[in-house]
């Protein structure tokens, strides 16, 4: 998903989520700042990809009651004055 489509889709969700069935009216948006080494950075990205890939295969045969859900992950180093 491109960032623009991702942002547009999320804004659409926020504007219309009351139209979703009650069990689908919340989201699981969160963020955190974590301190990682370069190797840990790569390992975390791989772990997240592995979890998402476990569910991607369901697109062909979704579970009963399943709906498409956007999974958006952005891992990037925060630049400080000393790291520029």
Order of alpha helices (4+ residues) and beta strands (2+ residues): alpha-alpha
